[in-house]
Amino acid sequence: MTARSKILTLGSLGAALALGLFGSAQAVASYGDIAAPGVYMPLIANGNWTIDTDNGIELALRAKNRETFELFDGSGGTYVAPGGLCTTCTGLSKAMWNYEFSVNSGSLTGVTYLLGVDHDPTVGTNFTWVDPIALFSDSFVAPGPYNGFQNSENVAFPSTPGGAFDTSVPGIYTFTLQAFNGSTMLASTTMSVQVTPVPEPATYGLMLAGLAAVGFMVSRRRA
C-alpha cells in the first residue's frame, strides 16, 4: 500500500470498504506468472502479472495493449501504455490498453473482493471501489464451487469503475485488488499504469516528413 491519500467513492460498498481498510498489512507483491493460467479465461497467456499470494489466495493484475494484445512489461513497477483510442479495434470505442485481473482463492470459502480503480493521473489517488464479481458479470469463473475468476476490461468502456477513462489524458493510474474474510484483509496487489501522451497531428506530420526525407536521401545515394 502506498502512503498517498485515497479519496473513496464508496457507493453501496461503503460499509464493507470501511471495514476492509482496517484489515491486516500485506506483503510486497511479486511479478511474473500466475499459478493457473487459462483455467478461467480461455487461451489466456501467462506472464507479466503483479501478484500477491498471501494466505493461500493468489491475486494478480496486469496491463495489455488492446490493439496488438501485447503484454506490457511491468517488471520495473509500472506498466507503460499508449494514450488515445484504438484505431483498428471493432465495435465500441476502445482505449489502447486493457487492465486484467485474476483471482485464485483455492478451497477457501467466505472470501469477498474489492477492486479499486484510480482515475486521477496526478500524485494523489482517487479510487472508485467495486465488487468485481457483481460488476463484471462476464468474468470467466472457475467451474464447480466458486473459487476464482479472471477478466480483461478496457478502460474506455462505461462499465469501468468510476466511468470510462479520458484516454487522451497522460499520467499514472493505479489499480488495486483486495481479498477479505469479513473485515480482515487476506491479500492485496496493486499496479500502476503510466499512460503516455497522445501525439499531436503536427507531430505525425513531422514524423512523416522526416521519413520522407530519409527515403529521398537513400534513393539519391543509390542513384
SVG drawing of the C-alpha trace seen along z (x, -y; Angstrom):
<svg xmlns="http://www.w3.org/2000/svg" viewBox="-26 -21 51 50">
<polyline fill="none" stroke="black" stroke-width="0.4" points="0.0,0.0 1.3,-3.5 1.4,-6.4 -0.7,-8.5 -4.1,-9.6 -7.1,-7.7 -10.4,-9.6 -13.0,-6.9 -16.1,-6.7 -18.0,-4.2 -21.4,-3.7 -23.1,-0.6 -19.8,0.9 -19.3,-1.8 -19.7,0.4 -17.6,3.3 -14.9,1.0 -14.8,-0.9 -14.1,2.4 -11.7,3.6 -9.4,0.6 -8.5,1.7 -7.5,5.2 -4.1,6.6 -1.0,5.3 0.1,7.3 3.4,8.4 5.1,6.8 3.7,8.2 5.9,10.3 6.0,10.3 5.7,13.0 3.4,16.0 0.2,16.9 -0.3,20.4 -3.2,21.4 -3.2,19.6 -6.1,20.3 -8.1,22.1 -10.8,19.4 -10.2,17.2 -9.7,19.3 -6.4,19.1 -5.1,16.5 -1.3,16.0 0.7,16.2 3.3,13.7 3.8,10.0 1.4,10.2 1.8,8.2 0.9,10.9 0.2,11.4 -0.2,14.9 -0.8,14.2 -3.0,16.6 -3.4,19.1 -5.0,16.6 -3.5,15.5 -4.4,12.0 -2.9,10.7 -3.1,7.5 -1.5,6.5 -1.9,4.2 -2.1,5.2 -2.1,3.5 -5.6,3.8 -4.6,3.2 -1.8,5.8 -2.7,7.9 1.0,7.5 1.6,7.8 3.2,4.6 6.3,5.1 5.6,4.1 8.8,5.6 10.1,2.1 7.0,1.5 5.0,-0.5 3.3,0.6 3.7,-1.9 0.7,-2.2 -0.1,-4.5 -2.8,-7.0 -5.6,-7.6 -8.2,-5.3 -7.5,-2.1 -8.0,-2.8 -8.1,0.8 -10.4,2.2 -14.0,3.0 -17.2,2.5 -17.3,0.0 -14.7,-2.7 -11.7,-1.2 -8.7,-2.6 -5.2,-1.4 -4.9,0.7 -6.8,3.0 -6.3,3.9 -6.6,7.6 -7.2,9.3 -7.0,12.8 -8.1,14.4 -7.4,17.9 -8.7,18.5 -8.2,22.3 -10.5,24.0 -11.1,21.0 -14.8,20.1 -16.4,16.9 -13.9,14.6 -15.0,11.3 -13.2,9.0 -12.7,5.3 -11.3,3.7 -10.1,0.1 -9.6,-1.9 -7.9,-5.3 -9.0,-8.0 -6.5,-10.6 -3.3,-10.8 -1.7,-13.2 0.2,-12.5 -2.8,-11.7 -5.2,-8.8 -9.0,-8.8 -10.1,-5.2 -13.5,-4.0 -14.2,-0.7 -16.4,2.0 -17.1,5.7 -15.6,7.2 -17.9,10.2 -21.0,8.1 -19.9,5.5 -18.4,7.8 -20.9,10.5 -19.0,11.7 -16.0,12.7 -14.7,16.2 -15.4,18.1 -13.9,21.4 -16.4,24.3 -17.8,26.1 -17.6,24.4 -16.8,20.7 -13.1,20.2 -11.7,17.8 -12.3,15.6 -10.5,13.6 -11.3,10.8 -9.9,8.3 -11.5,4.9 -11.0,1.9 -10.7,-1.5 -12.8,-3.2 -15.9,-1.1 -18.6,-2.8 -18.5,0.3 -15.1,-0.8 -15.4,-1.6 -15.9,-5.3 -16.8,-5.6 -14.8,-5.5 -11.3,-6.9 -10.4,-10.0 -7.9,-8.2 -6.2,-11.5 -5.0,-12.4 -1.5,-11.2 -0.2,-10.3 0.0,-7.5 -3.1,-5.5 -3.4,-3.0 -5.3,0.3 -5.6,2.4 -7.3,5.8 -8.0,7.0 -9.5,10.1 -11.2,10.1 -12.5,12.5 -15.0,10.3 -13.1,7.2 -9.7,8.9 -7.6,8.3 -6.2,11.6 -4.3,10.4 -3.8,7.3 -2.0,6.4 -1.5,3.0 -0.2,1.9 0.5,-1.5 -0.1,-2.2 1.8,-5.2 -0.2,-6.5 1.9,-8.3 0.7,-11.5 -1.2,-11.1 0.9,-12.6 -0.4,-15.8 -1.4,-15.7 1.5,-18.1 3.8,-15.5 2.6,-12.9 3.2,-15.3 6.8,-15.9 7.4,-12.2 6.1,-11.5 8.2,-14.4 11.3,-13.1 10.7,-9.6 10.1,-11.0 13.4,-13.0 15.3,-9.9 13.8,-7.9 14.8,-10.6 18.4,-10.7 18.6,-6.9 17.3,-6.9 19.8,-9.6 22.7,-7.6 21.6,-4.5 21.4,-6.6"/>
</svg>
